[in-house]
Amino acid sequence: MRYAKIILSIMLWSVGMTGFAQVENAGGVRKRSEKETKETATPGVTDRMQGFYETKNTHDADLSYMKQVYRRLDLEKGANAALYYPEDVIDGQENLFRIIMRLVVDGKIPAYEYLDGREIFTDQYKVNVGDMLNRFDIYAQPAKGSTEKNPRYVIEEADVPTGQVMNYYILEKWEFDRRTNAMKTTVEAICPVLNRYGDFGGDARYPMFWVKFDALRPYLAQQYVFVSDDNNIPQFSLDDYFNLGLYEGEIYKTRNLRNQSLAQQFPDEDDMKRAQDSIDNHLRNYGKNLWVPSREEYLAMKDSKDKQGKDKQSKAADELPVRTVTIGDSTATVVTTVVVEEAEETPSATSARSKKKSTAKKSAKKQPKVNSSSSSSNAANASAEKSVRRRKR
């Protein structure tokens, strides 16, 4: 009896494990393979997680404005340092380029060709990973389980050119939704850029490939970074870093009919800088300019303008040249002011002014002088004579 209970418990345990290892599929039941069991056992990204991070596109009927902008992120700037450090893998922490390369060579996310303003994220323009690695001289070996249809590679940590990726190109989309009356900014794609010596000397930029940001988001959400040196607790993930707009980048191109960059449209550097500032200000203030400000907003804007004017005046006063004068045993500080002298008159203006004065003098001489006493007596006689004539009548 005792052995029968043991055998029965073993049978029930085996039946329970078999039922646990089965999953539903299209109304039927199939046994989970060993490969699926291993994949679910290791931490990764499921289809449900991927769907959670996919950006839902706004319907065209709800859009009143849309613009695509290309920015260049310089990793030497302090705001973008979170994308570069750490250079090596430290306690499981990786920088952005190592994450992207690991996912691309492992076949987890697709990479697309860099078409310079004509980006098309379809299967036709997917990058052949092996050709891409050979083109940029990155040494890699075929990974275990690699096939022709699904090639996979392994790159040693020392062979990853992390120190050469000092720039990123990102594709932004600015959309104004008339339902929410708000401007929404999303990052569509990221392109790592290699900085190497060119064929004719000097630094040259080599864009590698585009990866869609939605495909990266589940992996970036698991990687936390330092945003500032003041707080050593990583509070933001790389996904938060891009969604909150914590990066700093200059606009180098916008989607246009001629597919020209700002450097081609504005050869002068100052003109290009003004165009970049104009585009950036227009995008950030587009929603604000659609509505009439309230009284509180108007007063706040007026106060800010007055404050800016006072700050400029005080700054101009501080910039006046100061010199020290020594008189005997005492010293005095003298503020040198700028005196604007009147412009010298031309000879023609001088002659015209002299002629005008002479004519005024002549006209004054021609006018006869009037004696006030004689005029008053004449008026009195006239009034008296008139009164006498009235009496005679």
Buried (B, 14 or more C-beta within 10 A) or exposed (E): EEEEEEEEEEEEEEEEEEEEEEEEEEEEEEEEEEEEEEEEEEEEBEEEEEEEBEBEEBEEEEBEBBBBBBBBBBBEEEBBBBBBBBEEBEEEBBBBBBBBBBBBBBBBBBBBBBEEBEBEBEEEBEBEBBEBBEEBEBEBEEBEEBEEEEBBBBBEEEEBBBEBBBBBBBBBBBBBBEEEEEBBBBBBBBBBBBBEEEEEEEEEEBBBBBBBBBBBBBBBBEBBBBBEEEEEEEEBBBBBBBBEEBBEBBBBBBBEEEEEBBEEBBEEEEEBEEBBEEBBEEBEEBBEEEEEEEEEEEEEEEEEEEEEEEEEEEEEEEEEEEEEEEEEEEEEEEEEEEEEEEEEEEEEEEEEEEEEEEEEEEEEEEEEEEEEEEEEEEEEEEEEEEEEEEEEE
